Amino acid sequence: MGRDAEKISEIESVRERFEEYGQGHVFRFWDELDEASQSRLIAQARRIDLDSLAGAFAEIRGAFASADRELRPVDVARLPGRGGDAAAARAAAERGRELLAAGRVGMMVVAGGQGTRLGFDGPKGAFPIGPVTDRSLFEIQAQKIRGLRRRYGRPLPWYIMTSAATDAPTREFFERHGHFELPPEDICFFRQGMVPSLDFEGRLLLEQKDRIFENPNGHGGALTALLDSGALDDMARRGVDLVFYYQVDNPLVRIGDPEYLGFHDAAGAEMSCKVIEKLEPGENVGIVALVNGKIGMVEYTELKDEHRYARDESGALLYWTGNVAIHIFDTAFVRRVASTADALLPYHASAKKIPHVDAEGRLVRPEDPNGYKLERFVFDALPVARAVCVVEASRSAEYAPVKNAEGPESPATARRKLTAQYRGWLESADIRVPERVFIEIDHAFVDGPEEARGLGIQRIEEMADTIRIGPGAEQ
């Protein structure tokens, strides 16, 4: 068979497969397309797993009629000031420092989102957040990793998951900034997968006549992307068997937190998660709990009022464990879950307004939801872990997400929280700080009150490159 005949046969095979699954309509404009457009459509269609997609749609329909779930509170390693064991926390921190010094930890950031909601044109990680210098989220996190490298004398690789929309601009951003003084060979970029969207009847939608509509496959796609990209193999070559996972929009995240790593290791956990105490019952944050006897996560939209408002004998919220998307994974666990993702990481559906090309080839921008965007959630791996460790984090010290342009969880609130944290570090070291100013500290040199005390200075001006102040009005 000649090359042209083989190509025609392959195209026919792909089209026949789509017809078998009731998706042949995606080729309705085939005869209008030029050869390059036909090749793009076939290449995209070839990599779509229709069997998995059909199974996902069947599960989605079933989920809307799912049975009630039994919830119980989960055991948590609480902060020492909230009833936690201070000696256990110290031992965990020491064990975590040993893990870091042994080079067993890799850092992973989920950075596939764009800054659209912030009015920012570019990857969210490039958003300027430094209270004084406008350093980006990426730069502040790079500083923290440089500080870990200095402290523990190890490379501590950084794995950055981008998306189709953010991959090229993120790589260019790092190039333009000299990789923030980190060795390029210790930064691994890899892309999140994509998944088609479906209309309410389970049919694929066309974004253009030669392209099926797809969206990023959710933060749960991080696990499959680690496997598919070869990042797990890279970790194995480096001797890394623990992944510290976080999301790019939280400038307060304690990357590589030794205490958290130590608790994970001491528990023999395959997956761990940090939680914060909810401010009030209606706070829009998912909670970690025992779900039908296994540790899992319940989205705030799925939490029934009987659980949302439940309180213990002391009057405290019974289900207070707000999820902040900071996890630790054993690499062997990631490989196991990613290898059987269709069985272990179900797709979740959100009804959305999805622009598409209709049967006449016209672009339609619907005013109401017309289909489902599918996503996998990383916390769906919790119930299949042989052991899970849940650790409490301090909201003020570790959680300042940048999600909204204004109001709560905005750049303004994050900058105030950063300044408050820096002020606390300096005041603990008896370093004088002017009132009503913004403060910014270079995490590569000072990343906590102990290191601030180790500076041995009394005035900020003595460390002008490391500690900066600028005009502002703290609130």
Buried (B, 14 or more C-beta within 10 A) or exposed (E): EEEEEEEEEEBEEBBEBBEEBEBBBBBBBBEEBEEEBBBBBBEBBEEBEBEEBBBBBEBBEEEEEEEEBEBEBBEBBBBBEEEBEEEBBEBBBEBBBBBBBBBBBBBBBBBBBBBEEBEBEBBBBBBBBBBBBEBBBBBBBBBBBBBBBEBBEBBBBBBBBBBBBBBEBBBEBBEEBEBBEBEEEBBBBBBBBBBBBBBEEBBBBBBBBBBBBBBBBBBBBBBBBBBBBEBBEBBEEBEBBBBBBBBBBBBBBBBBBBBBBBBBBBBEBBBBBBBBBBEEBEBEBBBBBBBEEEBBBBBBEEBEEEBBBBEEEEEEBBBBBBBBBBBBBBBEBBBBBBEEBBEBBBBBBEEEBBEBBEEEEEEBEEEEEBBBBBBBBBBBBBBBBEBBBBBBBBBEBBBBBBBBBEEEBBBBBBBBBBBBBBBBBBEEBEBEBEEEBBBBBBBBBBBBBEBBBEBEBEEBEEBEEBBBBBEBEBE
